């Protein structure tokens, strides 16, 4: 049997395991805050309205992100006929693609045994699996970014391979209209040039500059970006509308350079990503305890293989780049994770033979299982009042779920013992992810997604009533059982309140407003409001015209004058 033939069972077993871990529970939940409802809502409005070029959130243009991810969600939901499946499908497919690319490149660079171990390490890394199970842009971006890196590394380490260079550049362009930072994948090219100067072994010898083929690589990147950017800019120029002009300015500058240089959200210290790597990148980052000294010794001896140092230097560059900005989120450095696994790959088989490594992985699995088990038992029997309060206020009773996770972990550690600590940890994590998807998803969905609140609101007002949302969240509009009126999302609260009052007065007998208490204090009598329920730590109320105050004092007198609302 050929080497390729022997690899196929390993590869397909890997994908089957990945599909089980990542896909378990798909279709059993709705989008959950903070980001999932926003993207799903934008995608749904694309399908409902037929407006695909300019994303909208409610009645306002949404300029925070390019539309590629929302296009994928809309297409997936249309093809599957289910929004519950479609909104998660791009992340699932991206996760599978990332694993396949890491497996294949590791095989080509280091052999099939290394490939299997490297891909499995990535699959069981906490950050990877979690993001592949969520409908955030970063989870989908990871697959596109990794494809770009794969194409460039095929060219730089196994080439020259101009076809894969073009594919990599095109993927980087697609990633850029998914989330702007994807252009960073192209930094592998100057890093390779630097590596030649530093004496990294294994890089193809320099060749005469091929202007035509290099130009095609540039055109591949620009062409991919232009698939959205060009028609968007042409339409903005043709319309010459202030709202669309503001949209173009914000998405091209405000959400890119300005957000990086002058962040206002997610402010973290410079060392923040070191904590992310040490915790969320387990167990892959655990190997760094042995890898870093090994790399240092090899560097001093002149052993500098490009197959290790090129992806490793890319990881360092990505972490450094995002550390320079004050605004930091753990997902920003996620594209560097597959590169770290590629750099670690040749060391992993030897590390797994070490008794100390196996015992440490066993201890990690045991600790995780004990924490879940003991914490759950304490919540159930030691603090029953807390558990009951959580159940009554949030509609949550998760402790039997976490207890099952812990007990299954204890079974895994009992079966595999310390000498097979890697399998004990893999078994523990497999149990956690399966229970999380198949059991926890349906149990906590109503509370996390606002489905329960919106269904109750629809039942209270009846099928023929009109519904409006005031100071709403994306999940409210997404989960509404009927077309709902909104008065803006980013618009000042005072403006929204005045518009809601005017809307109610037009048809007082058949109109209702759903809002948080904060938005009802100024213009409504809260004692005449109906409590609908609580979702995501927010309590929601229904009011109609009977709850209007005789005098409404909005937060802005200027807003009151602009709307010229008749109060009597």
C-alpha positions in Angstrom: 0.0 0.0 0.0 1.3 3.5 -0.8 2.0 6.1 1.8 -1.0 8.1 0.5 -3.2 5.1 0.9 -2.1 4.5 4.5 -2.8 8.1 5.4 -6.3 8.2 4.2 -7.8 6.3 7.2 -6.0 8.5 9.7 -7.2 11.6 7.9 -10.8 10.6 7.7 -10.8 9.4 11.3 -9.5 12.8 12.3 -12.2 14.6 10.4 -14.9 12.3 11.9 -13.7 13.1 15.4 -13.5 16.8 14.6 -17.0 16.7 13.2 -18.2 15.0 16.4 -16.5 17.5 18.7 -17.3 20.7 16.8 -20.6 19.8 15.3 -22.3 18.2 18.4 -25.4 20.2 19.1 -25.6 22.1 15.9 -29.3 22.9 15.2 -30.1 22.7 19.0 -29.6 26.3 19.8 -30.1 29.9 18.6 -27.5 32.6 18.3 -26.1 33.6 21.7 -24.7 37.1 22.7 -22.5 38.9 22.5 -21.7 38.7 18.8 -23.7 35.8 17.3 -27.1 37.5 17.2 -25.7 40.5 15.6 -24.2 38.7 12.6 -27.2 36.3 12.3 -29.6 39.2 12.3 -27.6 41.1 9.6 -27.5 37.9 7.5 -31.2 37.3 7.9 -32.0 40.8 6.9 -29.9 40.3 3.8 -32.1 37.4 2.8 -35.4 39.0 3.8 -34.6 42.4 2.0 -32.5 41.3 -0.9 -29.9 43.9 0.0 -26.6 42.1 0.1 -24.1 44.8 -0.6 -24.8 47.0 2.4 -25.4 45.1 5.7 -28.1 46.5 7.9 -28.9 46.1 11.6 -32.5 46.9 12.0 -33.1 50.1 10.0 -29.5 51.3 10.3 -26.4 50.5 8.2 -24.0 48.1 9.9 -20.4 49.2 9.3 -18.5 47.3 11.9 -17.4 44.4 9.7 -17.3 43.6 5.9 -20.2 41.5 4.8 -18.4 38.2 3.8 -19.1 36.3 7.0 -22.8 37.4 6.9 -22.9 36.3 3.2 -21.7 32.9 4.3 -24.3 32.6 7.0 -27.1 33.7 4.7 -26.0 31.3 2.0 -25.7 28.4 4.5 -29.1 29.1 6.0 -30.7 29.3 2.6 -29.1 26.1 1.4 -30.0 24.1 4.6 -33.4 25.7 5.1 -32.6 26.3 8.8 -31.1 29.4 10.5 -30.2 27.2 13.5 -27.9 25.2 11.4 -26.8 27.9 8.9 -25.5 30.4 11.3 -23.0 27.9 12.8 -22.1 26.1 9.6 -19.4 28.5 8.3 -17.5 28.1 11.6 -17.9 24.3 11.5 -16.6 24.1 8.0 -13.8 26.5 8.7 -12.7 24.4 11.7 -12.6 21.2 9.5 -10.7 23.1 6.8 -8.1 24.3 9.3 -7.5 20.8 10.6 -7.2 19.4 7.1 -4.6 22.0 6.1 -2.6 21.6 9.3 -2.7 17.8 8.8 -1.6 18.0 5.1 1.2 20.5 5.6 2.6 18.7 8.6 2.5 15.5 6.6 4.4 17.1 3.7 6.9 18.7 6.0 7.4 16.1 8.7 5.7 12.8 7.8 2.3 11.2 8.5 2.8 10.3 12.2 3.7 13.9 13.0 0.7 15.1 11.0 -1.8 13.0 13.0 -0.4 14.2 16.3 -0.2 17.9 15.2 -3.8 17.9 14.0 -5.1 16.2 17.1 -3.2 18.7 19.3 -4.9 21.5 17.5 -8.3 19.8 17.7 -8.1 19.5 21.5 -6.7 23.0 22.1 -9.4 24.8 24.0 -9.4 28.1 22.0 -9.7 26.3 18.6 -12.6 24.0 19.6 -14.6 26.7 21.3 -14.3 29.2 18.4 -15.1 26.5 15.9 -18.4 26.0 17.8 -19.4 29.6 17.9 -20.7 31.9 15.1 -18.1 34.7 15.5 -16.2 36.0 12.5 -12.9 34.9 14.0 -13.8 31.2 13.9 -14.6 31.4 10.2 -11.7 33.8 9.5 -9.4 31.1 11.0 -10.0 28.7 8.1 -9.5 31.4 5.4 -6.4 32.7 7.1 -4.9 29.2 7.5 -5.6 28.6 3.8 -3.6 31.7 3.0 -0.8 30.6 5.2 -0.9 27.1 3.7 -0.6 28.4 0.2 2.3 30.7 1.1 4.2 28.0 3.0 3.7 25.5 0.2 5.5 28.1 -2.0 8.1 29.1 0.5 9.1 25.8 2.1 8.2 23.2 -0.6 8.3 25.2 -3.7 8.6 27.3 -5.6 4.9 26.6 -6.2 3.4 29.6 -7.9 -0.1 28.2 -8.1 -0.3 27.8 -4.3 1.2 31.3 -3.9 -1.7 32.7 -6.0 -4.2 30.6 -4.0 -2.7 31.9 -0.7 -2.8 35.5 -1.8 -6.4 35.1 -3.1 -7.4 33.6 0.3 -5.7 36.5 2.1 -7.9 38.9 0.0 -11.1 36.9 0.8 -10.0 37.0 4.5 -9.6 40.8 4.3 -13.2 41.3 3.2 -14.2 38.9 6.0 -12.1 40.8 8.7 -9.5 43.4 7.7 -6.6 41.9 9.6 -6.4 38.9 7.2 -3.9 40.8 5.1 -1.3 39.9 7.8 -1.0 36.5 6.3 1.1 38.1 3.6 3.8 38.9 6.2 5.1 35.4 5.7 6.7 36.6 2.5 9.0 39.3 4.1 9.7 36.9 7.0 11.0 34.3 4.5 13.4 37.0 3.1 14.5 37.8 6.6 15.1 34.1 7.2 17.4 33.8 4.2 19.5 36.5 5.7 19.6 34.9 9.1 20.6 31.5 7.6 17.4 29.5 8.1 17.9 26.1 6.6 15.4 24.6 4.1 14.3 27.7 2.2 14.6 27.4 -1.6 17.6 29.3 -2.9 16.9 32.8 -4.2 15.8 33.0 -7.8 15.7 35.8 -10.3 12.7 38.1 -9.7 9.8 36.8 -11.7 7.8 40.0 -12.2 4.9 38.4 -14.1 4.2 35.7 -11.6 4.7 38.1 -8.6 2.3 40.5 -10.3 -0.3 37.7 -10.6 0.0 37.1 -6.9 -0.7 40.8 -6.1 -3.6 40.8 -8.5 -5.0 37.7 -6.8 -5.1 39.5 -3.5 -6.4 42.8 -5.0 -9.0 40.9 -7.1 -10.4 39.0 -4.0 -10.7 42.3 -2.0 -12.4 44.0 -5.0 -15.1 41.4 -5.1 -16.8 43.5 -2.4 -14.9 46.7 -2.1 -15.2 47.8 -5.8 -19.0 47.5 -6.1 -19.5 49.0 -2.7 -17.4 52.1 -3.5 -19.0 52.5 -6.9 -22.5 52.3 -5.3 -21.6 54.8 -2.6 -20.2 57.2 -5.3 -23.3 56.8 -7.4 -25.8 57.3 -4.5 -23.9 60.2 -2.9 -25.9 59.7 0.2 -24.6 61.0 3.6 -25.5 57.7 5.4 -23.7 55.6 2.7 -20.8 58.0 2.7 -20.5 57.6 6.4 -20.7 53.8 6.1 -17.8 53.7 3.6 -15.7 56.0 5.8 -16.3 54.1 8.9 -15.7 50.6 7.5 -12.5 51.6 5.6 -10.9 53.8 8.3 -12.9 53.9 11.6 -13.1 50.1 12.0 -9.5 49.5 10.9 -6.7 52.0 11.5 -8.6 54.1 14.0 -9.8 51.1 15.9 -6.2 49.8 16.1 -4.5 53.1 16.9 -7.2 54.7 19.1 -9.2 51.8 20.7 -12.0 52.6 23.1 -13.1 49.1 24.0 -11.5 45.9 25.3 -8.6 47.8 26.8 -6.0 45.3 28.2 -2.4 45.5 29.4 0.5 44.8 27.0 1.1 41.3 28.4 -2.6 40.2 28.0 -1.9 37.7 25.2 0.7 35.9 27.2 -2.2 34.9 29.5 -4.3 33.9 26.6 -1.6 31.6 25.3 -0.9 30.1 28.7 -4.5 29.3 29.3 -6.7 29.1 26.2 -4.1 27.6 24.1 -3.7 24.5 26.3 -2.7 21.8 25.7 -0.7 23.1 22.7 1.0 25.8 24.7 2.0 23.2 27.3 4.6 21.9 24.9 6.3 25.3 24.9 7.9 24.4 28.3 10.1 21.9 26.4 10.1 23.5 23.0 11.5 26.9 23.9 14.7 25.6 25.5 15.0 23.1 22.6 14.7 26.0 20.0 17.2 28.1 21.9 19.8 25.4 22.0 19.3 24.7 18.4 19.6 28.4 17.5 22.9 28.7 19.3 24.2 25.6 17.5 23.2 27.0 14.1 20.3 24.6 13.7 17.6 26.9 12.3 15.2 24.9 10.1 12.9 27.2 8.2 10.1 24.7 8.7 10.1 25.6 12.4 11.3 29.2 12.4 9.1 30.6 9.7 5.8 29.6 11.3 7.2 30.4 14.7 8.4 33.9 13.8 4.9 34.5 12.3 3.3 33.6 15.6 5.7 36.1 17.4 4.9 38.8 14.9 1.1 38.4 15.2 1.2 38.4 19.0 3.5 41.5 18.9 1.4 43.3 16.3 -1.8 43.0 18.4 0.0 43.6 21.7 0.9 47.1 20.4 -2.8 48.1 20.3 -4.5 49.0 23.6 -7.7 47.2 22.4 -7.3 43.4 22.8 -9.5 40.3 22.6 -8.4 36.7 22.8 -9.7 36.0 19.3 -7.4 38.5 17.7 -4.4 36.2 17.8 -6.4 33.1 17.0 -5.0 32.9 13.4 -1.5 32.4 14.9 -2.6 29.1 16.7 -2.3 26.8 13.7 1.1 28.3 13.0 2.2 27.5 16.5 1.1 23.9 16.1 3.1 23.7 12.8 6.2 25.0 14.6 5.7 22.5 17.5 4.8 19.6 15.2 8.2 17.9 14.8 8.7 17.9 18.6 5.3 16.4 19.6 6.0 12.7 19.0 9.1 12.8 21.2 7.3 14.8 23.9 4.5 12.3 24.1 7.0 9.6 24.9 8.2 11.5 28.1 6.8 10.2 31.3 6.7 13.7 32.8 4.6 15.0 29.9 2.1 12.2 30.1 1.7 12.6 33.9 1.3 16.3 33.6 -1.5 15.9 31.0 -3.1 13.3 33.3 -2.9 15.8 36.2 -4.6 18.5 34.0 -7.4 16.1 33.1 -7.8 15.0 36.7 -7.9 18.6 37.9 -10.5 19.6 35.4 -12.7 16.6 36.2 -12.4 17.2 40.0 -13.2 20.9 39.6 -16.4 20.2 37.6 -17.5 17.4 39.9 -16.8 19.2 43.2 -18.1 22.5 42.1 -21.3 21.0 40.9 -21.9 19.0 44.1 -21.2 22.1 46.2 -23.7 24.1 44.1 -26.4 21.4 44.4 -26.0 20.4 48.0 -23.8 23.0 49.7 -25.5 26.1 48.3 -29.0 25.1 47.3 -30.3 28.6 47.8 -27.9 29.9 45.1 -28.9 27.2 42.7 -32.6 27.9 43.3 -32.0 31.7 42.8 -30.2 31.0 39.5 -33.1 28.7 38.4 -35.8 31.3 39.3 -34.1 34.4 37.9 -32.3 33.0 34.9 -34.2 29.8 34.1 -30.9 27.9 34.4 -30.1 24.7 36.3 -26.8 23.8 34.9 -25.3 21.9 37.8 -26.4 18.4 36.8 -24.9 19.1 33.3 -21.5 20.2 34.8 -21.7 17.2 37.2 -22.0 14.8 34.3 -19.0 16.5 32.6 -16.9 16.0 35.7 -18.0 12.4 36.2 -17.3 11.5 32.6 -13.9 13.1 33.1 -13.2 10.9 36.1 -14.1 7.9 34.1 -11.6 8.9 31.4 -8.8 9.4 33.9 -9.6 6.1 35.6 -9.5 4.2 32.3 -6.3 5.7 30.8 -4.2 6.2 34.0 -1.1 8.5 34.2 1.0 6.6 31.7 -1.6 7.6 29.0 -2.3 11.1 30.2 -2.8 12.6 26.7 -5.6 10.1 26.1 -7.1 10.9 29.5 -7.2 14.6 28.7 -8.6 13.9 25.2 -11.3 11.7 26.7 -12.2 14.4 29.3 -12.4 17.1 26.8 -14.4 15.0 24.4 -17.0 14.3 27.1 -17.2 18.0 28.0 -17.8 19.1 24.4 -20.3 16.4 23.7 -22.4 17.1 26.8 -22.1 20.8 26.2 -23.5 20.5 22.7 -26.1 17.8 23.2 -27.4 18.6 26.7 -26.5 22.1 27.6 -27.5 23.8 24.4 -31.2 23.0 24.6 -31.4 23.6 28.4 -29.9 27.1 28.5 -31.0 28.2 25.0 -34.1 30.1 26.0 -32.3 32.2 28.6 -29.2 32.9 26.5 -31.0 33.6 23.2 -34.0 35.6 24.2 -36.2 33.1 22.4 -38.2 32.5 25.6 -38.8 36.2 26.2 -39.8 36.9 22.6 -42.2 33.9 22.5 -43.8 35.0 25.7 -44.2 38.6 24.4 -45.9 37.3 21.3 -48.3 35.2 23.3 -49.1 38.1 25.7 -50.0 40.6 22.9 -51.8 38.2 20.6 -51.2 37.4 16.9 -52.8 40.5 15.5 -51.0 43.1 17.6 -48.1 45.2 16.3 -44.8 45.1 18.2 -42.0 47.6 18.5 -38.6 47.3 20.2 -37.1 50.1 22.3 -33.4 50.1 23.2 -33.4 46.6 22.0 -30.7 44.0 21.5 -30.0 42.1 18.3 -31.4 38.8 19.7 -34.8 40.5 20.3 -35.3 41.5 16.7 -33.9 38.2 15.5 -36.2 36.1 17.7 -39.4 38.2 17.2 -42.3 36.1 16.0 -43.5 38.9 13.7 -42.1 41.9 11.8 -41.1 44.4 14.5 -40.8 48.2 14.3 -37.5 49.6 15.6 -36.4 53.2 16.1 -32.8 52.8 15.5 -30.1 50.9 17.3 -27.3 53.4 17.7 -29.7 56.4 17.7 -29.8 58.3 21.0 -32.1 56.8 23.6 -34.1 60.0 23.8 -34.8 59.9 20.1 -35.9 56.3 20.3 -38.2 57.0 23.3 -39.9 59.9 21.5 -40.3 57.9 18.3 -41.8 55.0 20.3 -44.3 57.3 22.1 -45.4 58.8 18.7 -45.8 55.3 17.3 -48.0 54.1 20.1 -50.2 57.2 19.9 -50.9 56.5 16.2 -52.7 53.2 16.9 -53.1 53.0 20.7 -55.5 50.0 20.7 -53.3 47.6 18.9 -49.6 48.5 19.5 -47.1 47.4 22.1 -43.5 48.2 22.9 -41.0 45.8 24.4 -38.2 47.5 26.3 -35.9 47.4 29.3 -36.9 49.3 32.5 -34.1 51.8 31.8 -35.9 53.0 28.7 -39.4 53.2 30.3 -38.7 55.4 33.2 -39.0 58.7 31.4 -42.2 58.3 29.3 -44.0 55.3 30.8 -45.6 54.3 34.1 -43.6 51.2 35.1 -46.4 50.0 37.4 -48.6 49.6 34.3 -46.0 47.5 32.4 -46.1 43.8 32.1 -43.0 41.8 33.0 -42.2 39.4 30.2 -39.1 37.7 31.5 -35.3 37.9 31.8 -32.6 37.0 29.3 -28.9 37.6 29.4 -29.2 39.5 32.7 -31.8 41.9 31.4 -35.4 42.1 32.4 -37.9 43.0 29.6 -41.3 44.7 29.9 -44.3 45.2 27.6 -46.2 48.6 27.5 -49.0 50.0 25.5 -50.6 53.4 25.3 -52.3 53.0 28.6 -48.9 53.2 30.3 -47.9 56.6 28.8 -47.2 59.4 31.2 -49.1 62.6 30.9 -45.8 64.4 30.6 -42.8 62.8 28.9 -39.4 64.1 29.9 -36.9 62.5 27.5 -33.2 62.7 28.1 -32.8 65.4 25.5 -35.0 68.4 25.1 -33.5 69.0 21.6 -34.8 65.5 20.6 -38.2 66.4 21.9 -38.3 69.6 19.8 -37.0 67.7 16.7 -39.8 65.2 16.9 -42.5 67.8 17.9 -44.5 65.2 19.7 -47.9 66.3 20.8 -48.3 65.3 24.4 -51.9 66.2 24.9 
